[in-house]
Amino acid sequence: MVYKWHNSIKGAIHVGSHLGDMVEPSQSKSNLIKSFFLRVSDLLNLAMSTAEKIECAVIGAGVIGLAVARALALQGREVIILESEDAIGLGTSSRNSEVIHAGIYYDTGSLKAKLCVQGKLALYDYCESHGVTHQRCGKMIVAVHDGQLEKLEALQQKAVDNDVNDLIWQDQQTTLAMEPALNAVASLLSPSTGLINSHALMLAFQGDAESAGTMIAFNSPVLGGAITDNSIRLDIGGATPLTLDCEIVINSAGLHAQRVAGSIAGFPPEMVPGTFYAKGNYFSLAGQSPFSHLIYPIPEEAGLGVHLTLDLSGQARFGPDVEWVDKIDYEVDPAQGDKFYAAVRSYWPELPNNALIPGYSGIRPKLKGPGNPPMDFVFNGPAEHGIQGLVNLFGIESPGLTASLAIADEAIKRLK
Ligand SMILES: Cc1cc2nc3c(=O)[nH]c(=O)nc-3n(C[C@H](O)[C@H](O)[C@H](O)COP(=O)(O)OP(=O)(O)OC[C@H]3O[C@@H](n4cnc5c(N)ncnc54)[C@H](O)[C@@H]3O)c2cc1C
């Protein structure tokens, strides 16, 4: 057991070296070192006690788990994050478009719509106050022929219904004046769409959480557990398995959240939704981007269409597409490139041959398979399953990064 917790301490030391760059000027290094040693002694106490108990366990150190842990710790609660990998953010949180979404597309009244709009505002404020690299670069949704104008108008209306009131309708002349390389008959400009460095965001959440006393246990997969009379018991694997009794558990295990919920004895199996994976592949553009805005086509089933996003250095990438898969495999098949050329040339006809290079991929945690209408985020808490202290987060696909701060607040509300 001690070896296991030593591993966690090693993880915390690793984190501490990042923290040096992230602290606010007002936080002195000596405070940081003091709080770091307190964390170490907490871990040792935990390791030596016979019955390991903790107030809150957050499963998963992706952007959602880190945001939830931060929010719980800022309320003064005792928190541990259990992460199966040896670092933060190795899942979907580092395999996405890094776009701060405006909140245009989602069904009006849905959690996705509400939490995206709330989360976007909170996220811009957070980035400003915590020095997280971001850019309010704006995006254009383009109609490439007259037949798409009706859909573009419908999107504009949906945005208004979702409280996104800053979209600007642009005719062909204005559109092409802004982005001359485009093929478009009209566009919607979304000025509040932006880009964010997702890893910097996660480091900032981690820094806040740790400064408020959160411990992170890496290499600590949750293998199962049980609902007991007065706690939620988690069985944790890794080098030295242990069992932890928790008052509160937030399951933010991303693609594995259903498996984790299903492995807790006493949790009603009918409450565990299906698990479906929709892979999104990206291709990078060799050479300079002719665009300075993010360019989105009219959305398609299960995704937003093969769009052009930029990274914070202005390098362009295209994607993600939608490829339904049975297992988690992040390899990008170069053969998918043909489909990309066709999709991209609909709005950028001059895309040169051989300009697309296979990039990376991410996997959307879908709750329904192909052909189904989009599902909302699912917060599965005591109001749904009747077990005090347990909230499962299912189907946290896009716009989960944008909405992360709002999702964390909502998850905590659902504990009641
Ligand atoms: C292709 C793609 C593009 C996207 N683009 C955007 C975008 O531009 N903007 C946006 O807002 N959103 C976007 N998203 C959505 C966003 O990336 C996700 O909503 C968000 O990253 C989900 O974070 P998470 O913490 O729930 O999951 P993850 O990042 O996957 O974290 C889950 C963590 O749980 C850990 N874990 C799993 N099982 C266990 C276990 N048993 N025990 C302990 N730990 C465990 C994993 O190792 C992982 O670290 C995109 C998603 C995809 C797939």
Ligand as a Chemical Component Dictionary entry (heavy atoms), coordinates in Angstrom:
data_LIG
# 
_chem_comp.id                   LIG 
_chem_comp.type                 NON-POLYMER 
_chem_comp.pdbx_formal_charge   0 
_chem_comp.three_letter_code    LIG 
# 
loop_
_chem_comp_atom.comp_id 
_chem_comp_atom.atom_id 
_chem_comp_atom.alt_atom_id 
_chem_comp_atom.type_symbol 
_chem_comp_atom.charge 
_chem_comp_atom.model_Cartn_x 
_chem_comp_atom.model_Cartn_y 
_chem_comp_atom.model_Cartn_z 
_chem_comp_atom.pdbx_ordinal 
LIG C1  C1  C 0 -13.189 14.477 -31.570 1  
LIG C2  C2  C 0 -13.659 15.354 -30.452 2  
LIG C3  C3  C 0 -13.629 16.734 -30.582 3  
LIG C4  C4  C 0 -14.070 17.542 -29.547 4  
LIG N1  N1  N 0 -13.980 18.906 -29.671 5  
LIG C5  C5  C 0 -14.392 19.697 -28.672 6  
LIG C6  C6  C 0 -14.276 21.104 -28.772 7  
LIG O1  O1  O 0 -13.706 21.639 -29.714 8  
LIG N2  N2  N 0 -14.793 21.869 -27.764 9  
LIG C7  C7  C 0 -15.411 21.318 -26.686 10 
LIG O2  O2  O 0 -15.925 22.062 -25.849 11 
LIG N3  N3  N 0 -15.488 19.972 -26.535 12 
LIG C8  C8  C 0 -14.975 19.155 -27.492 13 
LIG N4  N4  N 0 -15.022 17.803 -27.344 14 
LIG C9  C9  C 0 -15.545 17.238 -26.103 15 
LIG C10 C10 C 0 -14.524 17.245 -24.967 16 
LIG O3  O3  O 0 -13.249 16.895 -25.430 17 
LIG C11 C11 C 0 -15.004 16.257 -23.897 18 
LIG O4  O4  O 0 -16.317 16.579 -23.528 19 
LIG C12 C12 C 0 -14.142 16.299 -22.623 20 
LIG O5  O5  O 0 -12.788 16.238 -22.939 21 
LIG C13 C13 C 0 -14.542 15.135 -21.729 22 
LIG O6  O6  O 0 -13.690 15.143 -20.625 23 
LIG P1  P1  P 0 -13.762 13.987 -19.545 24 
LIG O7  O7  O 0 -12.937 14.430 -18.415 25 
LIG O8  O8  O 0 -15.190 13.611 -19.311 26 
LIG O9  O9  O 0 -13.144 12.711 -20.272 27 
LIG P2  P2  P 0 -11.616 12.263 -20.429 28 
LIG O10 O10 O 0 -10.756 13.363 -20.838 29 
LIG O11 O11 O 0 -11.619 11.050 -21.331 30 
LIG O12 O12 O 0 -11.198 11.850 -18.962 31 
LIG C14 C14 C 0 -11.622 10.671 -18.351 32 
LIG C15 C15 C 0 -10.494 10.198 -17.459 33 
LIG O13 O13 O 0 -10.943 9.087  -16.701 34 
LIG C16 C16 C 0 -9.877  8.157  -16.603 35 
LIG N5  N5  N 0 -10.456 6.860  -16.307 36 
LIG C17 C17 C 0 -11.200 6.078  -17.128 37 
LIG N6  N6  N 0 -11.577 4.968  -16.467 38 
LIG C18 C18 C 0 -11.056 5.039  -15.214 39 
LIG C19 C19 C 0 -11.085 4.188  -14.088 40 
LIG N7  N7  N 0 -11.741 3.009  -14.110 41 
LIG N8  N8  N 0 -10.429 4.570  -12.968 42 
LIG C20 C20 C 0 -9.766  5.762  -12.912 43 
LIG N9  N9  N 0 -9.690  6.592  -13.976 44 
LIG C21 C21 C 0 -10.340 6.240  -15.103 45 
LIG C22 C22 C 0 -9.224  8.237  -17.971 46 
LIG O14 O14 O 0 -7.894  7.721  -17.951 47 
LIG C23 C23 C 0 -9.287  9.723  -18.260 48 
LIG O15 O15 O 0 -8.136  10.399 -17.796 49 
LIG C24 C24 C 0 -14.577 16.967 -28.362 50 
LIG C25 C25 C 0 -14.591 15.574 -28.225 51 
LIG C26 C26 C 0 -14.121 14.768 -29.250 52 
LIG C27 C27 C 0 -14.118 13.288 -29.100 53 
# 
loop_
_chem_comp_bond.comp_id 
_chem_comp_bond.atom_id_1 
_chem_comp_bond.atom_id_2 
_chem_comp_bond.value_order 
_chem_comp_bond.pdbx_ordinal 
LIG C1  C2  SING 1  
LIG C2  C3  SING 2  
LIG C2  C26 DOUB 3  
LIG C3  C4  DOUB 4  
LIG C4  N1  SING 5  
LIG C4  C24 SING 6  
LIG N1  C5  DOUB 7  
LIG C5  C6  SING 8  
LIG C5  C8  SING 9  
LIG C6  O1  DOUB 10 
LIG C6  N2  SING 11 
LIG N2  C7  SING 12 
LIG C7  O2  DOUB 13 
LIG C7  N3  SING 14 
LIG N3  C8  DOUB 15 
LIG C8  N4  SING 16 
LIG N4  C9  SING 17 
LIG N4  C24 SING 18 
LIG C9  C10 SING 19 
LIG C10 O3  SING 20 
LIG C10 C11 SING 21 
LIG C11 O4  SING 22 
LIG C11 C12 SING 23 
LIG C12 O5  SING 24 
LIG C12 C13 SING 25 
LIG C13 O6  SING 26 
LIG O6  P1  SING 27 
LIG P1  O7  DOUB 28 
LIG P1  O8  SING 29 
LIG P1  O9  SING 30 
LIG O9  P2  SING 31 
LIG P2  O10 DOUB 32 
LIG P2  O11 SING 33 
LIG P2  O12 SING 34 
LIG O12 C14 SING 35 
LIG C14 C15 SING 36 
LIG C15 O13 SING 37 
LIG C15 C23 SING 38 
LIG O13 C16 SING 39 
LIG C16 N5  SING 40 
LIG C16 C22 SING 41 
LIG N5  C17 SING 42 
LIG N5  C21 SING 43 
LIG C17 N6  DOUB 44 
LIG N6  C18 SING 45 
LIG C18 C19 SING 46 
LIG C18 C21 DOUB 47 
LIG C19 N7  SING 48 
LIG C19 N8  DOUB 49 
LIG N8  C20 SING 50 
LIG C20 N9  DOUB 51 
LIG N9  C21 SING 52 
LIG C22 O14 SING 53 
LIG C22 C23 SING 54 
LIG C23 O15 SING 55 
LIG C24 C25 DOUB 56 
LIG C25 C26 SING 57 
LIG C26 C27 SING 58 
# 
